Structures are given as C-alpha cells and as structure tokens.
Amino acid sequence: MESVLRLAFHPERLQIEDDSVRHAGHAGAAEGGETHYNVFMISDSFRNMARTGRARAVHAALVDEFASGLHALSLTLRTPEEQGSQK
C-alpha cells in the first residue's frame, strides 16, 4: 500500500496505521489483520481537488489492494497548505 500511494501521489508526508485489531469480528475483518487502515497523507496532488475527489483518487490507486483483502480506509488527505489541520 505504501509504495502504491508514494508512486501515485508523491506525498511529502505519509502515515499508514493498521487499525484492523479494532475491527475484529466486524464485516470485512480477517484474522491476522491488514483489512482496515488509517491513512494520513499530505500531497500537492490534492490541490484543486474536493475532499470526495481525493478519496476517490486514493481508492482508485488501491484497487488491487481492495481486490486482495483490504476492506476499509479512514482517510485524512491534505495539501501542503492544509497540513496544520491534522486530526
């Protein structure tokens, strides 16, 4: 996932956290994790994109990961100018 996001968006900051343990027993959760992630990314690629467009772009970049077991993403996507507004 990290290499795909780096190649697609050339982020100046990227944090990926496997949050699967919090979703154990929920739909899409698999034993061993790697199904639910939190992604925080700062990239100039998001400039002039609405929040929904940014999310769609990330989901499109990760289509192969979704096909092989990734179930859910929590996304915080910012431009360099927006980086002070991290959650």
C-alpha positions in Angstrom: 0.0 0.0 0.0 2.8 2.4 0.9 4.6 2.0 -2.4 1.4 2.4 -4.4 0.5 5.6 -2.6 4.0 7.0 -2.9 4.2 6.3 -6.6 0.7 7.7 -7.3 0.8 10.8 -5.1 4.4 11.6 -4.3 3.4 12.7 -0.8 5.6 14.9 1.4 4.2 13.0 4.4 2.5 9.6 4.6 1.4 7.7 7.7 -0.3 4.4 7.4 -1.7 2.7 10.5 -3.1 -0.8 10.5 -6.3 -0.4 12.6 -7.6 -3.9 11.9 -7.5 -5.1 15.5 -10.2 -2.5 16.4 -12.5 -4.1 13.8 -12.1 -7.8 14.8 -15.4 -9.5 14.3 -16.8 -6.8 12.0 -17.7 -7.3 8.4 -14.6 -7.5 6.2 -12.2 -8.1 9.1 -9.9 -11.1 8.6 -7.8 -13.0 11.1 -4.3 -11.6 11.0 -5.4 -8.0 10.2 -4.4 -6.0 7.2 -8.0 -5.2 6.3 -8.7 -1.7 8.0 -6.2 1.2 7.8 -5.9 4.8 8.7 -4.1 6.9 6.1 -2.8 10.4 6.7 -1.2 11.9 3.6 0.0 15.4 2.6 0.4 15.7 -1.2 0.5 18.5 -3.7 -1.5 16.1 -5.9 -4.6 17.0 -3.9 -4.5 20.7 -4.9 -7.8 21.8 -6.5 -9.5 18.5 -5.6 -12.6 18.3 -3.4 -12.5 16.0 -0.4 -14.5 13.4 -2.2 -12.3 13.6 -5.3 -9.2 13.0 -3.1 -10.8 9.9 -1.5 -11.8 8.6 -4.9 -8.3 9.0 -6.2 -6.8 7.1 -3.3 -9.4 4.3 -3.7 -8.7 4.1 -7.4 -5.0 3.8 -6.7 -5.6 1.0 -4.3 -8.0 -1.0 -6.4 -5.7 -4.1 -6.4 -5.3 -3.9 -2.6 -9.1 -3.8 -2.2 -9.4 -6.8 -4.5 -6.9 -8.8 -2.4 -8.4 -8.2 1.1 -8.2 -4.5 2.0 -11.7 -3.7 3.3 -11.8 -0.1 4.7 -9.8 3.1 4.9 -10.0 6.1 7.1 -8.5 8.9 5.1 -7.1 12.3 6.1 -5.9 13.8 2.9 -4.3 17.3 2.8 -2.4 19.7 0.6 0.9 21.2 2.0 -1.0 24.4 2.8 -3.6 22.4 4.8 -1.1 20.3 6.8 -1.7 22.3 10.0 -5.2 20.9 10.2 -4.2 17.3 11.0 -6.8 15.4 13.2 
